[in-house]
Amino acid sequence: MYGMNRAQKLFVVLAAFFVANAVLAEFIGVKIFALEDTLGLKPFEWNLFGQSGSLNFTAGTLLWPIVFILTDTVNEYYGKRGVRFISWLAVGLILYGFAFAFAAIHLAPASWWVGVAQDQGVPDYQAAFAAVFGQGLWTIWGSVIAFLLGQLIDVGIFHRIRRATGERFVWLRATGSTAVSQFVDSFVVLYIAFVIGPQHWSMGLFLAVGTLNYIYKMSAALALIPMLYAMRRGIQAYLGDAEAARLREEAARA
């Protein structure tokens, strides 16, 4: 990163963390975890749209709130073009990663490797590898389309709120844009992956799971507002007040 100024170095770091979190969220999202059991709580029997059950989420939800914070931070200092660039970059690398995951699945496994984890309760390592990394194409495309659509909506709403409020209410433009974009994201991914996909979920199940996912994402986004302000303070300290103000002004005009 020789020859780069501090603003350029900051963008590279933010973009790297954004892409890393987005790609990791896609790959670990294959695991579904029980929130109540993880926290040691009594199962919460929700009932929505004729559906009931406990609170189960994909492991990718651990990382998406951090993606929201990074999106809003890049939006704040580098504007629409910055967010669009890192969003398209993340999509490209997600597809790149899945392409090689599928290629790895179809490599002929070494005979000794297939049973190497039998003592750990994994009788067929090849089958386990394929199950974890071989997410269905409907799920992959649903997730990628929903992610990109959500990001593009987020950047537009963010700047509309910014134009209306100026430099005030950082939390409002961050949570307001996330509220709209993640409403779209939460339902689009499920609709593509599980309604029009091979599982053909009922509309009740689709609405119930989408609503729970949306509530979880928004709760996490609200809980992480202090992190948004902490990142803002850190950037101010790193860039200096004058340079940080210049970037914000340019981002607002872009």
LOTOR-74264 format. One record per residue (C-alpha): residue number from 1; y, x, z; residue in one letter. Coordinates in nm, 3 decimals. Each point is the difference from the previous one (the first is absolute). Layout:
<atoms>
pos NUM, north Y, east X, up Z, code A
...
</atoms>
This chain:
<atoms>
pos 1, north 0.000, east 0.000, up 0.000, code M
pos 2, north 0.222, east 0.298, up -0.065, code Y
pos 3, north 0.334, east -0.080, up -0.158, code G
pos 4, north -0.002, east -0.362, up 0.126, code M
pos 5, north 0.274, east -0.136, up 0.221, code N
pos 6, north -0.074, east -0.195, up 0.319, code R
pos 7, north 0.029, east -0.341, up -0.164, code A
pos 8, north -0.255, east 0.097, up -0.265, code Q
pos 9, north -0.238, east 0.147, up 0.257, code K
pos 10, north 0.027, east -0.316, up 0.209, code L
pos 11, north -0.088, east -0.216, up -0.300, code F
pos 12, north -0.310, east 0.212, up -0.073, code V
pos 13, north -0.116, east -0.030, up 0.364, code V
pos 14, north 0.060, east -0.377, up 0.015, code L
pos 15, north -0.171, east -0.052, up -0.337, code A
pos 16, north -0.300, east 0.211, up 0.107, code A
pos 17, north -0.050, east -0.198, up 0.322, code F
pos 18, north 0.051, east -0.329, up -0.185, code F
pos 19, north -0.262, east 0.081, up -0.264, code V
pos 20, north -0.245, east 0.143, up 0.256, code A
pos 21, north 0.023, east -0.314, up 0.214, code N
pos 22, north -0.032, east -0.234, up -0.300, code A
pos 23, north -0.306, east 0.181, up -0.138, code V
pos 24, north -0.168, east 0.027, up 0.341, code L
pos 25, north 0.063, east -0.369, up 0.070, code A
pos 26, north -0.181, east -0.092, up -0.321, code E
pos 27, north -0.303, east 0.215, up 0.079, code F
pos 28, north -0.044, east -0.088, up 0.368, code I
pos 29, north 0.076, east -0.366, up -0.072, code G
pos 30, north -0.368, east -0.060, up -0.075, code V
pos 31, north -0.067, east -0.010, up 0.376, code K
pos 32, north 0.063, east -0.330, up 0.180, code I
pos 33, north 0.067, east 0.030, up 0.374, code F
pos 34, north 0.019, east -0.254, up 0.282, code A
pos 35, north 0.340, east 0.024, up 0.165, code L
pos 36, north -0.103, east -0.165, up 0.326, code E
pos 37, north -0.306, east 0.223, up 0.047, code D
pos 38, north 0.204, east 0.310, up -0.083, code T
pos 39, north 0.255, east -0.090, up 0.269, code L
pos 40, north -0.265, east -0.116, up 0.247, code G
pos 41, north 0.129, east -0.358, up -0.006, code L
pos 42, north -0.178, east -0.334, up 0.003, code K
pos 43, north -0.044, east -0.127, up -0.359, code P
pos 44, north 0.286, east -0.218, up -0.114, code F
pos 45, north -0.146, east -0.301, up -0.179, code E
pos 46, north 0.266, east -0.083, up -0.259, code W
pos 47, north -0.010, east -0.319, up -0.200, code N
pos 48, north 0.200, east -0.022, up -0.323, code L
pos 49, north -0.041, east -0.214, up -0.311, code F
pos 50, north -0.339, east -0.120, up 0.120, code G
pos 51, north -0.123, east 0.355, up 0.062, code Q
pos 52, north -0.070, east 0.169, up 0.333, code S
pos 53, north -0.114, east 0.337, up 0.129, code G
pos 54, north 0.109, east 0.323, up 0.170, code S
pos 55, north 0.276, east 0.237, up -0.110, code L
pos 56, north -0.154, east 0.230, up -0.262, code N
pos 57, north 0.210, east 0.233, up -0.217, code F
pos 58, north -0.057, east 0.284, up -0.242, code T
pos 59, north 0.048, east 0.350, up 0.138, code A
pos 60, north 0.271, east 0.048, up -0.262, code G
pos 61, north 0.232, east -0.215, up 0.212, code T
pos 62, north 0.035, east 0.300, up 0.233, code L
pos 63, north 0.191, east 0.185, up -0.271, code L
pos 64, north 0.191, east -0.270, up -0.189, code W
pos 65, north 0.271, east -0.041, up 0.270, code P
pos 66, north 0.076, east 0.373, up -0.039, code I
pos 67, north 0.024, east -0.055, up -0.377, code V
pos 68, north 0.257, east -0.276, up 0.070, code F
pos 69, north 0.210, east 0.237, up 0.212, code I
pos 70, north -0.015, east 0.275, up -0.262, code L
pos 71, north 0.091, east -0.250, up -0.274, code T
pos 72, north 0.308, east -0.113, up 0.190, code D
pos 73, north 0.101, east 0.357, up 0.080, code T
pos 74, north -0.024, east 0.110, up -0.363, code V
pos 75, north 0.186, east -0.318, up -0.099, code N
pos 76, north 0.276, east 0.080, up 0.246, code E
pos 77, north 0.064, east 0.355, up -0.122, code Y
pos 78, north -0.130, east 0.013, up -0.358, code Y
pos 79, north 0.036, east -0.357, up -0.123, code G
pos 80, north -0.201, east -0.208, up -0.243, code K
pos 81, north -0.090, east 0.288, up -0.228, code R
pos 82, north -0.144, east 0.197, up 0.290, code G
pos 83, north -0.222, east -0.288, up 0.117, code V
pos 84, north -0.114, east -0.086, up -0.351, code R
pos 85, north -0.089, east 0.363, up -0.067, code F
pos 86, north -0.214, east 0.041, up 0.313, code I
pos 87, north -0.160, east -0.343, up -0.051, code S
pos 88, north -0.112, east 0.078, up -0.356, code W
pos 89, north -0.111, east 0.345, up 0.113, code L
pos 90, north -0.210, east -0.154, up 0.279, code A
pos 91, north -0.160, east -0.250, up -0.239, code V
pos 92, north -0.085, east 0.277, up -0.245, code G
pos 93, north -0.159, east 0.214, up 0.270, code L
pos 94, north -0.190, east -0.296, up 0.150, code I
pos 95, north -0.155, east -0.071, up -0.339, code L
pos 96, north -0.063, east 0.372, up -0.049, code Y
pos 97, north -0.178, east 0.014, up 0.336, code G
pos 98, north -0.214, east -0.305, up -0.071, code F
pos 99, north -0.094, east 0.136, up -0.343, code A
pos 100, north -0.142, east 0.316, up 0.157, code F
pos 101, north -0.163, east -0.199, up 0.281, code A
pos 102, north -0.189, east -0.203, up -0.260, code F
pos 103, north -0.088, east 0.318, up -0.186, code A
pos 104, north -0.135, east 0.154, up 0.322, code A
pos 105, north -0.211, east -0.311, up 0.068, code I
pos 106, north -0.176, east 0.041, up -0.332, code H
pos 107, north -0.083, east 0.368, up 0.049, code L
pos 108, north -0.374, east 0.041, up 0.059, code A
pos 109, north -0.043, east 0.070, up 0.374, code P
pos 110, north -0.199, east 0.298, up 0.122, code A
pos 111, north -0.336, east -0.129, up 0.123, code S
pos 112, north 0.034, east 0.160, up 0.345, code W
pos 113, north 0.354, east -0.135, up 0.047, code W
pos 114, north -0.099, east -0.368, up -0.033, code V
pos 115, north -0.186, east 0.004, up 0.331, code G
pos 116, north 0.199, east 0.268, up 0.182, code V
pos 117, north 0.165, east -0.250, up 0.238, code A
pos 118, north -0.308, east -0.204, up 0.092, code Q
pos 119, north 0.027, east 0.115, up 0.363, code D
pos 120, north 0.351, east -0.150, up 0.006, code Q
pos 121, north -0.123, east -0.339, up -0.116, code G
pos 122, north 0.080, east 0.048, up -0.370, code V
pos 123, north -0.332, east -0.015, up -0.187, code P
pos 124, north 0.156, east 0.034, up -0.347, code D
pos 125, north 0.313, east 0.215, up -0.019, code Y
pos 126, north 0.046, east -0.075, up -0.371, code Q
pos 127, north 0.000, east -0.376, up 0.060, code A
pos 128, north 0.244, east 0.040, up 0.289, code A
pos 129, north 0.230, east 0.223, up -0.208, code F
pos 130, north -0.004, east -0.252, up -0.285, code A
pos 131, north 0.068, east -0.291, up 0.236, code A
pos 132, north 0.298, east 0.170, up 0.165, code V
pos 133, north 0.168, east 0.148, up -0.306, code F
pos 134, north -0.115, east -0.249, up -0.261, code G
pos 135, north 0.240, east -0.282, up 0.080, code Q
pos 136, north -0.022, east -0.280, up -0.255, code G
pos 137, north 0.231, east 0.010, up -0.299, code L
pos 138, north 0.149, east -0.337, up 0.095, code W
pos 139, north 0.096, east 0.139, up 0.342, code T
pos 140, north 0.147, east 0.317, up -0.148, code I
pos 141, north 0.208, east -0.178, up -0.263, code W
pos 142, north 0.107, east -0.269, up 0.243, code G
pos 143, north 0.115, east 0.258, up 0.250, code S
pos 144, north 0.183, east 0.214, up -0.255, code V
pos 145, north 0.176, east -0.295, up -0.167, code I
pos 146, north 0.100, east -0.150, up 0.336, code A
pos 147, north 0.127, east 0.337, up 0.126, code F
pos 148, north 0.214, east 0.066, up -0.307, code L
pos 149, north 0.135, east -0.356, up -0.013, code L
pos 150, north 0.083, east 0.013, up 0.371, code G
pos 151, north 0.182, east 0.332, up -0.037, code Q
pos 152, north 0.212, east -0.122, up -0.291, code L
pos 153, north 0.093, east -0.318, up 0.189, code I
pos 154, north 0.075, east 0.200, up 0.315, code D
pos 155, north 0.250, east 0.228, up -0.172, code V
pos 156, north 0.188, east -0.293, up -0.153, code G
pos 157, north 0.025, east -0.203, up 0.324, code I
pos 158, north 0.098, east 0.312, up 0.196, code F
pos 159, north 0.305, east 0.067, up -0.216, code H
pos 160, north 0.105, east -0.365, up -0.012, code R
pos 161, north 0.014, east -0.005, up 0.381, code I
pos 162, north 0.174, east 0.339, up -0.003, code R
pos 163, north 0.272, east -0.124, up -0.234, code R
pos 164, north 0.056, east -0.299, up 0.230, code A
pos 165, north 0.009, east 0.195, up 0.328, code T
pos 166, north 0.120, east 0.348, up -0.098, code G
pos 167, north -0.113, east 0.278, up 0.231, code E
pos 168, north -0.063, east -0.240, up 0.289, code R
pos 169, north -0.331, east -0.158, up 0.099, code F
pos 170, north -0.244, east 0.266, up -0.120, code V
pos 171, north -0.278, east -0.197, up 0.170, code W
pos 172, north 0.091, east -0.315, up -0.191, code L
pos 173, north -0.029, east 0.147, up -0.349, code R
pos 174, north -0.320, east 0.182, up 0.098, code A
pos 175, north -0.178, east -0.298, up 0.155, code T
pos 176, north 0.152, east -0.253, up -0.242, code G
pos 177, north -0.127, east 0.186, up -0.306, code S
pos 178, north -0.339, east 0.058, up 0.166, code T
pos 179, north -0.027, east -0.369, up 0.093, code A
pos 180, north 0.032, east -0.110, up -0.362, code V
pos 181, north -0.195, east 0.282, up -0.166, code S
pos 182, north -0.293, east -0.015, up 0.241, code Q
pos 183, north -0.026, east -0.377, up -0.029, code F
pos 184, north -0.060, east 0.053, up -0.372, code V
pos 185, north -0.226, east 0.303, up 0.056, code D
pos 186, north -0.217, east -0.169, up 0.264, code S
pos 187, north -0.090, east -0.292, up -0.223, code F
pos 188, north -0.008, east 0.164, up -0.343, code V
pos 189, north -0.261, east 0.259, up 0.100, code V
pos 190, north -0.231, east -0.265, up 0.149, code L
pos 191, north 0.047, east -0.238, up -0.291, code Y
pos 192, north -0.092, east 0.261, up -0.261, code I
pos 193, north -0.279, east 0.165, up 0.200, code A
pos 194, north -0.168, east -0.300, up 0.161, code F
pos 195, north 0.114, east -0.327, up -0.160, code V
pos 196, north -0.016, east 0.079, up -0.371, code I
pos 197, north -0.237, east 0.290, up 0.073, code G
pos 198, north -0.378, east -0.039, up 0.031, code P
pos 199, north 0.002, east -0.132, up 0.359, code Q
pos 200, north 0.203, east -0.316, up -0.088, code H
pos 201, north 0.148, east -0.063, up 0.344, code W
pos 202, north 0.099, east -0.355, up 0.085, code S
pos 203, north 0.374, east -0.073, up 0.011, code M
pos 204, north -0.021, east -0.057, up 0.375, code G
pos 205, north -0.155, east 0.340, up 0.063, code L
pos 206, north 0.249, east 0.165, up -0.235, code F
pos 207, north 0.300, east -0.156, up 0.179, code L
pos 208, north -0.139, east 0.071, up 0.348, code A
pos 209, north -0.079, east 0.368, up -0.060, code V
pos 210, north 0.325, east 0.055, up -0.193, code G
pos 211, north 0.204, east -0.155, up 0.282, code T
pos 212, north -0.169, east 0.212, up 0.267, code L
pos 213, north 0.051, east 0.317, up -0.204, code N
pos 214, north 0.366, east -0.086, up -0.051, code Y
pos 215, north 0.055, east -0.068, up 0.371, code I
pos 216, north -0.165, east 0.333, up 0.087, code Y
pos 217, north 0.211, east 0.195, up -0.251, code K
pos 218, north 0.325, east -0.157, up 0.114, code M
pos 219, north -0.086, east 0.053, up 0.368, code S
pos 220, north -0.065, east 0.367, up -0.072, code A
pos 221, north 0.319, east 0.030, up -0.207, code A
pos 222, north 0.208, east -0.147, up 0.285, code L
pos 223, north -0.170, east 0.225, up 0.255, code A
pos 224, north 0.086, east 0.306, up -0.211, code L
pos 225, north 0.375, east -0.071, up -0.027, code I
pos 226, north 0.068, east 0.272, up 0.263, code P
pos 227, north -0.183, east 0.248, up -0.228, code M
pos 228, north 0.233, east -0.098, up -0.285, code L
pos 229, north 0.303, east 0.086, up 0.211, code Y
pos 230, north -0.165, east 0.318, up 0.128, code A
pos 231, north -0.061, east 0.116, up -0.360, code M
pos 232, north 0.361, east -0.082, up -0.086, code R
pos 233, north 0.123, east 0.212, up 0.291, code R
pos 234, north -0.231, east 0.286, up -0.099, code G
pos 235, north 0.123, east -0.009, up -0.359, code I
pos 236, north 0.363, east -0.006, up 0.118, code Q
pos 237, north -0.068, east 0.308, up 0.211, code A
pos 238, north -0.181, east 0.178, up -0.284, code Y
pos 239, north 0.247, east -0.076, up -0.278, code L
pos 240, north 0.319, east -0.020, up 0.198, code G
pos 241, north 0.221, east -0.308, up 0.022, code D
pos 242, north 0.196, east 0.070, up -0.319, code A
pos 243, north -0.304, east 0.058, up -0.223, code E
pos 244, north -0.189, east -0.296, up 0.148, code A
pos 245, north 0.300, east -0.226, up -0.060, code A
pos 246, north 0.030, east 0.125, up -0.360, code R
pos 247, north -0.365, east -0.077, up -0.069, code L
pos 248, north 0.027, east -0.349, up 0.148, code R
pos 249, north 0.309, east -0.075, up -0.210, code E
pos 250, north -0.172, east 0.118, up -0.319, code E
pos 251, north -0.314, east -0.198, up 0.088, code A
pos 252, north 0.207, east -0.316, up 0.052, code A
pos 253, north 0.167, east 0.038, up -0.342, code R
pos 254, north -0.321, east 0.079, up -0.193, code A
</atoms>
